Amino acid sequence: MEMRKVFLYFVVSEDEQLPPTHVVVFSNGRIFTFDLYDSKRLLTPNEIREKLDEISQLSQTARGIGLGALTALPRDDWAEIRQHLCRINEENRTNLNLIETALLVYAFESENANDLTEVEILITDLRRYIHIRS
């Protein structure tokens, strides 16, 4: 796996009886997930590495639209967009919940915005894509 900037975000489960066991990976503007357990057995470090390598390869086949950039918006703006996404499609609600309840979120991105102007351009494009007012 090539070297990239890696950010880890830890989430605490609200349900102590059912702690999260899945990981979310952001890579090349796309979002992937996998479970850290296989038949109640914790994956080994090598198995986790294999999953991450597979995701890295899959993410290079096509660039995603980078919805994760929307979380860089001010909190109220992001909340409005999140509500809109959940309203227009139940699958959006399910996917956002999957991300929000993940044990870990990895961000493997080889490209980063150089400044806030580039972030604003990306967010403007995404708003146009999901038909949100500015």
C-alpha positions as CSV (number, residue, x, y, z in Angstrom):
1,M,0.0,0.0,0.0
2,E,1.4,3.4,-1.0
3,M,2.1,6.0,1.7
4,R,-0.6,8.6,2.1
5,K,-1.8,10.8,4.8
6,V,-3.9,8.8,7.3
7,F,-6.3,10.2,9.8
8,L,-8.0,8.1,12.5
9,Y,-11.3,9.1,14.1
10,F,-12.5,7.1,17.1
11,V,-16.2,6.8,18.0
12,V,-17.7,5.7,21.3
13,S,-20.8,3.5,21.1
14,E,-24.0,4.7,22.6
15,D,-25.0,1.1,23.2
16,E,-22.6,-0.7,25.5
17,Q,-24.2,-4.1,24.7
18,L,-23.7,-3.7,21.0
19,P,-20.4,-1.9,20.4
20,P,-19.5,-1.1,16.8
21,T,-17.3,-3.7,15.0
22,H,-17.1,-2.1,11.6
23,V,-14.5,0.2,10.1
24,V,-15.2,2.9,7.5
25,V,-12.5,3.9,5.0
26,F,-12.6,7.1,2.9
27,S,-10.3,6.7,-0.2
28,N,-10.2,8.6,-3.5
29,G,-13.5,10.3,-2.8
30,R,-15.2,6.9,-2.1
31,I,-16.5,5.3,1.1
32,F,-15.9,1.6,2.0
33,T,-16.7,-0.4,5.1
34,F,-15.7,-3.8,6.5
35,D,-16.3,-5.7,9.8
36,L,-13.3,-6.4,12.1
37,Y,-14.8,-9.8,12.9
38,D,-15.3,-12.9,10.8
39,S,-17.7,-15.4,12.5
40,K,-17.1,-13.8,15.9
41,R,-13.3,-14.0,15.4
42,L,-11.3,-10.8,15.4
43,L,-9.4,-10.4,12.1
44,T,-5.6,-10.6,12.4
45,P,-3.4,-7.6,11.6
46,N,-2.5,-9.3,8.3
47,E,-6.2,-9.8,7.4
48,I,-7.0,-6.2,8.2
49,R,-4.0,-5.1,6.0
50,E,-5.4,-7.3,3.2
51,K,-8.8,-5.6,3.5
52,L,-7.1,-2.1,3.4
53,D,-5.0,-3.1,0.4
54,E,-8.1,-4.4,-1.4
55,I,-9.9,-1.1,-0.7
56,S,-6.9,0.9,-1.9
57,Q,-7.0,-1.0,-5.2
58,L,-10.7,-0.7,-5.6
59,S,-10.7,3.0,-4.8
60,Q,-8.3,3.6,-7.7
61,T,-10.7,2.2,-10.3
62,A,-12.9,5.3,-10.2
63,R,-12.9,8.6,-8.3
64,G,-15.9,9.2,-6.0
65,I,-17.6,12.5,-5.5
66,G,-16.1,13.1,-2.1
67,L,-19.1,13.6,0.0
68,G,-16.9,13.6,3.1
69,A,-15.8,17.1,2.2
70,L,-19.2,18.3,3.2
71,T,-18.4,17.7,6.9
72,A,-15.9,20.6,6.6
73,L,-18.9,23.0,6.3
74,P,-20.1,24.9,9.3
75,R,-22.1,22.6,11.6
76,D,-25.5,24.1,10.8
77,D,-24.9,23.9,7.0
78,W,-23.7,20.2,7.3
79,A,-26.7,19.4,9.5
80,E,-29.1,20.8,6.8
81,I,-27.4,18.9,4.0
82,R,-27.4,15.7,6.1
83,Q,-31.1,16.1,6.8
84,H,-31.8,16.6,3.1
85,L,-29.8,13.5,2.1
86,C,-31.7,11.4,4.7
87,R,-35.1,12.8,3.5
88,I,-34.6,12.1,-0.2
89,N,-33.4,8.5,0.2
90,E,-33.6,6.0,3.0
91,E,-30.3,4.4,1.8
92,N,-28.6,7.7,2.5
93,R,-29.8,7.6,6.1
94,T,-28.6,4.0,6.5
95,N,-25.2,4.8,5.0
96,L,-24.7,7.9,7.1
97,N,-25.6,5.9,10.2
98,L,-23.1,3.3,9.2
99,I,-20.4,5.9,9.0
100,E,-21.4,7.7,12.2
101,T,-21.5,4.4,14.3
102,A,-18.2,3.0,13.0
103,L,-15.6,1.9,15.5
104,L,-12.9,3.6,13.4
105,V,-12.9,5.9,10.3
106,Y,-9.8,5.9,8.2
107,A,-9.2,8.6,5.6
108,F,-6.7,7.5,3.0
109,E,-6.6,10.4,0.6
110,S,-3.7,11.1,-1.7
111,E,-5.1,14.5,-2.7
112,N,-5.8,17.2,-0.3
113,A,-7.0,20.8,-0.8
114,N,-4.1,23.2,-0.7
115,D,-6.2,26.0,0.8
116,L,-9.8,27.0,1.8
117,T,-10.6,28.2,-1.7
118,E,-10.2,24.7,-3.1
119,V,-12.4,23.3,-0.2
120,E,-15.0,25.9,-1.1
121,I,-14.9,25.0,-4.8
122,L,-15.4,21.3,-3.9
123,I,-18.2,22.0,-1.5
124,T,-19.9,24.3,-4.1
125,D,-19.7,21.4,-6.7
126,L,-21.1,18.9,-4.2
127,R,-24.0,21.2,-3.3
128,R,-24.8,21.5,-7.0
129,Y,-24.7,17.7,-7.2
130,I,-27.1,17.1,-4.4
131,H,-29.2,20.2,-5.1
132,I,-28.7,22.1,-1.9
133,R,-29.1,25.8,-1.7
134,S,-26.1,27.9,-0.7
